[in-house]
Amino acid sequence: MPPPTPELADIFRQYGPAYRQAHSLPLHQERLMQAIEDCRTPALGGSIDWCDHCQFTHTRYRSCRNRHCPKCQGAAREKWIQQRRAELLPTEYFHVVFTLPAPIAAIAFYNKKAVYDMLFRATAETLLTIARDPQRLGIELGFFAVLHSWGQTLNFHPHLHCVVPGGGLSPDSDRWIAARRRYLLPVKVLSRRFRRLMFEALQDAYAAGQLQFFGDLEPLRQPAAFARYLAPLQKSRWVVYAKPPFGGPQYVLEYLGRYTHRVAISNRRLLHLQDGQVSFQWKDYRDRQQPKVMTVSADEFIRRFLQHALPPGFQRIRYYGLLANCHRADKLDLCRRLLASPLACLLPALAACRDLYAQLTSRCPRLCPNCGIGILTSILFPRPCPGPPVPRLDTS
């Protein structure tokens, strides 16, 4: 009988304590690991489901709800999708990806919040400004952007996925202007402007002393070395990738359901945990997306995963243009009137909603799974009382 496939929590429980002992981690990374280790265990308390017909009982433990936990994203994803359903427009949607080149990603590794904020701002200004150009579309665009910082092998690879409606409002807001069906905006133009805006943001942050450099990048503390480091990138082409349009709103819902609340690696990609080695599956996009297996030590696996921990309080999904929070409802209502489309026709049928909910959350109804007749009643029980706090050693 083959050994059971591991989960991320299993790796953290077996090798996390030794890893934390050997490395001085930021507090938010320690809390992340502890949350995933405790997720759906007695450490967080839970409830007992009791059937009023056959007296069947089932114990359910609470989830940690950490946004990096692969087991806790289903409910959060469903809640977010339900909120987004009312914002869909009856038009094609485009998927545009903005990627930081490796030398800039190396700076971002030690300056995550600062460079991630630059990435969001540069991306938003690029799309909104070029879409507003009368020689392009001449429209007021709206979109949301999702930050991913990982590649298939858990390497550090910061990039933004932008989901953009295929059109926008005219300058006088009296008509809807549709984009070209094959592409939204020229990627070469997007790439050049994105590169310039990122350079300006990096130079401003460097001049203000907001960037830190460690390890191999420590020489960049000298202005001349920093300028030489950036110089080759000013002439290279930065990757801005525009995927084919999704089609109608129903395809966007399908995309959102599987993509927006991803974590660095899902449990289903984990294959083996044996003798201190972790094996996981990955897709090689340079080899026709062929599935392959990579094996690394548990310590290396934990290191790779933790480098994608977001800074505390950082928002990884942001909204711009028509979808900006300050005027989203009014702008969307105007767009629907111009498109002559009532909100009801954009929403999927009730059965489709139930199927989507079941697929994303894997939750059973309150009907007893044992007898199929009784109704389950939940009896809550609290988490155990915590013991005395463990002092943190000063390793400085």
DAQUIJO-V450312 format. One line per field, one symbol per residue. ss: DSSP state (~ for helix, > for strand, _ for the rest). phi: phi as a letter, one per 40 degrees, with the letter a starting at -180 (. if undefined). burial: I if it has 16 or more other ideal C-beta (glycine too) atoms within 10 Angstrom, else O. Layout:
ss = ???
phi = ???
burial = ???
//
This chain:
ss = _______~~~~~~~~~~~~~~~____~~~~~~~~~~~~___~~~_>>>>>>_____>>>>>___________~~~~~~~~~~~~~_______>>>>>>>__~~~~~~~~~_~~~~~~~~~~~~~~~~~~~~~______>>_>>>>>>>>>_____>>>>>>>>>>_>>>>_____>>>________~~~~~~~~~~~~~~~~~~~~~_______~~~~~~~_~~~~~~~~~~~~_____>>>>_____~~~~~~~~~~~_______~~~>>>>>__>>>>>>>>~~~__>>>>>>>>~~~~~~~~~__________>>>>>______~~~~~~~~~~~~___~~~~___~~~~~~~~~~~~_____>_______>>>>>>>_______________
phi = .cccccbdccccccbcdcccccbcbccccccdccccccdfbdcbgiabcbccbbgcbacbccccgccccccbccccccccccccdcbcbcacbbbbbbbccdccccccdcbdcccccdcccccccccccccccccbbgbccaabbbcbbbbccgccacabbbbbcciaccdcfbacbcccccacaccccdcccdccccccccccccccgcbbbbfccddcccdcccccccdcccbccccbbbcdcchcdcccdccdcbbcbcbdacccccbabafgbbbacabcccbffccbbbbbcccccccccccbccddgcccbbbagdcddcadcccccccccccfbccccccccdccccccccccbfccccccccbgbcbcbcbcbcccccccccccccbc
burial = OOOOOIIIIIIIOOIIOOIIOOOOIOOOIOOIIIIIIIIIOOIIOIIOIIIOOOOOOOOOIIIIOIIIIIIIIIIIIIOIIOOIIOIIIOIIIIIIIIIIOOOIIIIIIOIIOIIIIIIIOIIIOIIIOIIIOOOOIOIIIIIIIIIIIIOIOIOIIIIIIIIIIIIIIOOOOOOIOOIOOOOIIOIOOIIIIIIOIIIOIIOOIIOOOOIOIOOOIOOIOOOOOIOOIIOOIOOOOIOIOIOOIIOOIOOIIOOIIOOIIOIIIOIOIIOOIOOOOIIIOIOOOOOOOOOOOOOIOIOOIIOIIIIIIIOOOOOIOIIIIIIOOOOOOOIIOIIIOIIOIOOOOIIOOOOOOOOIIOOIOOOOOOOIOOOOOIOIOOOOOOOOOOOOOOOOOOOO
//
